[in-house]
Amino acid sequence: MRQDATLSEALVEMSRKRLGMTAVVDADQRLIGLFTDGDLRRTLDDASLDVRTAMISELMTRQPRTIAADQLAVEAARLMETHQISGLIVVDETGRAVGALNIHDLLRARVV
């Protein structure tokens, strides 16, 4: 998702991908943030926010936890457990988002 997207656009993408999160990237596809279901719940607590016009760059988690593409799935599980999160963005050596993992992926693969 591009950084100039609205919250509404992010919600459509999150629903379409069914991951409970969406990566926010710059023009070079480098990860600059993450917007999750948890971020959405915190956002909706702010009564002064207009969800139709709010920009995702104002609401996203900056510097989210990530995992390198060459790391093992067991390391992803450890990171999720340690930081009490349910998903990670997979990045390459330049910081470009190349994929996503969530706890359900690890359960299906019998990693956890």
C-alpha positions as a Python dict, from the first residue, in 0.01 Angstrom:
ca = {
    (1, 'M'): (0, 0, 0),
    (2, 'R'): (138, 341, -88),
    (3, 'Q'): (199, 595, 187),
    (4, 'D'): (-52, 848, 51),
    (5, 'A'): (-342, 601, 76),
    (6, 'T'): (-643, 671, 292),
    (7, 'L'): (-761, 461, 581),
    (8, 'S'): (-1056, 349, 368),
    (9, 'E'): (-820, 218, 100),
    (10, 'A'): (-615, 36, 363),
    (11, 'L'): (-925, -132, 503),
    (12, 'V'): (-1025, -255, 157),
    (13, 'E'): (-677, -401, 104),
    (14, 'M'): (-671, -563, 449),
    (15, 'S'): (-1008, -725, 382),
    (16, 'R'): (-903, -843, 36),
    (17, 'K'): (-578, -1002, 155),
    (18, 'R'): (-725, -1138, 480),
    (19, 'L'): (-400, -1095, 677),
    (20, 'G'): (-516, -849, 941),
    (21, 'M'): (-247, -606, 831),
    (22, 'T'): (-115, -414, 535),
    (23, 'A'): (239, -299, 462),
    (24, 'V'): (293, 68, 381),
    (25, 'V'): (575, 126, 133),
    (26, 'D'): (749, 417, -34),
    (27, 'A'): (788, 465, -411),
    (28, 'D'): (1075, 211, -415),
    (29, 'Q'): (865, -51, -231),
    (30, 'R'): (1071, -10, 86),
    (31, 'L'): (875, -74, 402),
    (32, 'I'): (800, 244, 596),
    (33, 'G'): (516, 125, 814),
    (34, 'L'): (250, -127, 896),
    (35, 'F'): (-120, -91, 967),
    (36, 'T'): (-284, -373, 1162),
    (37, 'D'): (-621, -467, 1304),
    (38, 'G'): (-490, -343, 1639),
    (39, 'D'): (-400, -6, 1487),
    (40, 'L'): (-754, 11, 1348),
    (41, 'R'): (-909, -50, 1690),
    (42, 'R'): (-690, 221, 1845),
    (43, 'T'): (-777, 455, 1557),
    (44, 'L'): (-1151, 405, 1603),
    (45, 'D'): (-1117, 506, 1969),
    (46, 'D'): (-1030, 858, 1848),
    (47, 'A'): (-1372, 1022, 1809),
    (48, 'S'): (-1222, 1329, 1638),
    (49, 'L'): (-1085, 1126, 1346),
    (50, 'D'): (-1272, 1116, 1013),
    (51, 'V'): (-1213, 760, 890),
    (52, 'R'): (-1307, 856, 533),
    (53, 'T'): (-1027, 1109, 493),
    (54, 'A'): (-761, 995, 742),
    (55, 'M'): (-428, 916, 579),
    (56, 'I'): (-268, 580, 651),
    (57, 'S'): (73, 745, 694),
    (58, 'E'): (-65, 927, 1001),
    (59, 'L'): (-203, 609, 1157),
    (60, 'M'): (48, 335, 1074),
    (61, 'T'): (305, 184, 1304),
    (62, 'R'): (642, 317, 1197),
    (63, 'Q'): (943, 84, 1210),
    (64, 'P'): (741, -235, 1255),
    (65, 'R'): (895, -570, 1340),
    (66, 'T'): (1013, -748, 1028),
    (67, 'I'): (1189, -1066, 929),
    (68, 'A'): (1449, -1115, 656),
    (69, 'A'): (1356, -1333, 361),
    (70, 'D'): (1637, -1577, 440),
    (71, 'Q'): (1541, -1634, 806),
    (72, 'L'): (1374, -1955, 922),
    (73, 'A'): (1006, -1983, 1006),
    (74, 'V'): (1095, -2084, 1362),
    (75, 'E'): (1265, -1744, 1401),
    (76, 'A'): (944, -1576, 1283),
    (77, 'A'): (752, -1768, 1549),
    (78, 'R'): (1002, -1660, 1816),
    (79, 'L'): (972, -1294, 1712),
    (80, 'M'): (592, -1310, 1720),
    (81, 'E'): (593, -1468, 2064),
    (82, 'T'): (857, -1234, 2207),
    (83, 'H'): (686, -919, 2083),
    (84, 'Q'): (328, -1047, 2121),
    (85, 'I'): (238, -983, 1758),
    (86, 'S'): (55, -1203, 1512),
    (87, 'G'): (220, -1101, 1187),
    (88, 'L'): (547, -994, 1028),
    (89, 'I'): (641, -833, 700),
    (90, 'V'): (917, -1016, 513),
    (91, 'V'): (1182, -780, 375),
    (92, 'D'): (1480, -827, 147),
    (93, 'E'): (1828, -693, 214),
    (94, 'T'): (1732, -346, 86),
    (95, 'G'): (1425, -316, 310),
    (96, 'R'): (1175, -387, 33),
    (97, 'A'): (861, -568, 138),
    (98, 'V'): (860, -906, -35),
    (99, 'G'): (593, -1091, 164),
    (100, 'A'): (403, -1133, 486),
    (101, 'L'): (365, -1403, 749),
    (102, 'N'): (102, -1439, 1014),
    (103, 'I'): (63, -1684, 1297),
    (104, 'H'): (-190, -1887, 1095),
    (105, 'D'): (75, -1949, 827),
    (106, 'L'): (307, -2090, 1094),
    (107, 'L'): (30, -2303, 1244),
    (108, 'R'): (-60, -2449, 904),
    (109, 'A'): (306, -2530, 842),
    (110, 'R'): (323, -2688, 1189),
    (111, 'V'): (607, -2459, 1292),
    (112, 'V'): (424, -2377, 1615),
}
